[in-house]
């Protein structure tokens, strides 16, 4: 039977914060350009490494969910309205998928990425075209 246990809360928080820090590091580059190119490079590397960590994790979760759905034929069983055919392993697989979908901090990373990207875009436009720094 496959592992249907979720990662520890501390590990999930690590991935969440890796995504948040990477987002901040990329978005602040527009400001750092005016101070020191060394800080731009440091920020870029932090952002890139953070996104690699975060998106590898998200890819693994997505791959695991998909594999569980296919292996246990959960879509077919739901489509055929034969939930009574779910065995113990099917229930564990479905439980893992639903629990990780509900408990995922992924949507918060997306909110933060969206908001900070908007702020960075506005700041960049103001700096480049209004204030002409």
Phi and psi in degrees as a GROMACS rama.xvg file:
@    title "Ramachandran Plot"
@    xaxis  label "Phi"
@    yaxis  label "Psi"
@TYPE xy
-74.0039  165.371  UNK-2
-79.7712  114.202  UNK-3
-109.849  22.7543  UNK-4
-90.4015  139.724  UNK-5
-80.4449  161.007  UNK-6
-66.9951  162.295  UNK-7
-64.8784  156.424  UNK-8
-59.7961  -40.129  UNK-9
-64.9218  -37.7123  UNK-10
-68.9935  -41.233  UNK-11
-62.5947  -38.9556  UNK-12
-67.0734  -36.2751  UNK-13
-58.171  -48.374  UNK-14
-64.1494  -41.0174  UNK-15
-58.4006  -50.5293  UNK-16
-70.016  -29.2493  UNK-17
-61.1913  -41.6293  UNK-18
-66.8651  -42.0066  UNK-19
-65.3156  -46.6525  UNK-20
-64.2093  -40.3911  UNK-21
-62.0892  -41.9439  UNK-22
-62.498  -46.6782  UNK-23
-61.4459  -43.7759  UNK-24
-61.0703  -41.7133  UNK-25
-70.2805  -40.3819  UNK-26
-72.3918  -24.8398  UNK-27
-84.8395  -8.51925  UNK-28
-57.1638  -38.1345  UNK-29
-58.6957  -35.1873  UNK-30
-79.7757  -41.4481  UNK-31
-64.1518  -23.8337  UNK-32
-55.819  -26.0002  UNK-33
-90.2113  -4.58731  UNK-34
-112.824  -58.5504  UNK-35
-159.055  124.421  UNK-36
-66.2112  -24.2167  UNK-37
-62.9038  -42.8357  UNK-38
-67.5979  -32.013  UNK-39
-62.2478  -46.5279  UNK-40
-64.7036  -44.103  UNK-41
-60.8595  -45.3771  UNK-42
-62.9524  -41.435  UNK-43
-62.2522  -44.8067  UNK-44
-65.291  -42.2351  UNK-45
-60.4055  -45.9431  UNK-46
-62.7071  -44.1879  UNK-47
-65.2738  -47.4054  UNK-48
-62.9007  -42.5357  UNK-49
-60.321  -43.5444  UNK-50
-67.8641  -36.2097  UNK-51
-60.9971  -47.7137  UNK-52
-60.1774  -49.9171  UNK-53
-63.4149  -47.479  UNK-54
-77.6175  -25.3127  UNK-55
-63.8467  -43.5351  UNK-56
-60.2167  -47.4828  UNK-57
-62.9896  -38.7405  UNK-58
-62.7619  -44.7073  UNK-59
-61.0974  -43.1711  UNK-60
-62.7243  -46.4393  UNK-61
-62.4605  -42.7736  UNK-62
-62.7073  -41.7478  UNK-63
-65.8739  -43.7191  UNK-64
-60.7366  -46.9606  UNK-65
-61.659  -43.8711  UNK-66
-62.4653  -40.4564  UNK-67
-65.2947  -41.2427  UNK-68
-62.6749  -44.0882  UNK-69
-69.8128  -49.2437  UNK-70
-58.6662  -41.372  UNK-71
-94.4521  4.43316  UNK-72
50.8174  41.5858  UNK-73
-66.0737  -37.5727  UNK-74
-64.0533  -44.1627  UNK-75
-62.6391  -41.7137  UNK-76
-66.732  -37.6972  UNK-77
-70.4219  -43.0159  UNK-78
-61.8998  -36.8432  UNK-79
-84.583  -0.228026  UNK-80
54.8795  43.4671  UNK-81
-116.377  50.0069  UNK-82
-62.2571  -22.1599  UNK-83
-69.2934  -12.5579  UNK-84
-84.2752  -4.69808  UNK-85
-68.8445  125.532  UNK-86
-92.2094  -174.7  UNK-87
-60.2482  -44.4492  UNK-88
-66.1183  -38.513  UNK-89
-60.6803  -44.5623  UNK-90
-62.6471  -40.2937  UNK-91
-65.8353  -41.9707  UNK-92
-62.7338  -47.9034  UNK-93
-64.4757  -38.7848  UNK-94
-62.2986  -42.7683  UNK-95
-60.9427  -48.4842  UNK-96
-59.9882  -48.8373  UNK-97
-66.5627  -41.0713  UNK-98
-64.6304  -42.6793  UNK-99
-73.374  -28.8326  UNK-100
-67.6228  -41.3168  UNK-101
-75.7546  -38.6494  UNK-102
-89.575  -4.05305  UNK-103
-64.2417  137.305  UNK-104
-89.4957  3.36506  UNK-105
-52.8197  -44.9408  UNK-106
-63.643  -31.204  UNK-107
-68.1433  -38.2155  UNK-108
-61.3088  -41.1185  UNK-109
-64.6738  -41.4086  UNK-110
-60.2715  -47.5609  UNK-111
-63.3279  -43.7944  UNK-112
-59.866  -45.5189  UNK-113
-62.7413  -49.9976  UNK-114
-64.1592  -48.7032  UNK-115
-67.6247  -33.0283  UNK-116
-64.6784  -41.4219  UNK-117
-62.9352  -44.956  UNK-118
-62.4101  -43.6158  UNK-119
-63.7562  -39.8146  UNK-120
-63.9737  -46.7613  UNK-121
-62.7728  -44.5452  UNK-122
-61.9765  -43.3016  UNK-123
-62.1751  -43.9773  UNK-124
-63.7802  -43.346  UNK-125
-63.2869  -46.3397  UNK-126
-64.9841  -43.1127  UNK-127
-79.6341  -35.0517  UNK-128
-115.639  -24.945  UNK-129
-97.9405  -53.8137  UNK-130
-87.7392  -20.4102  UNK-131
46.2585  52.0293  UNK-132
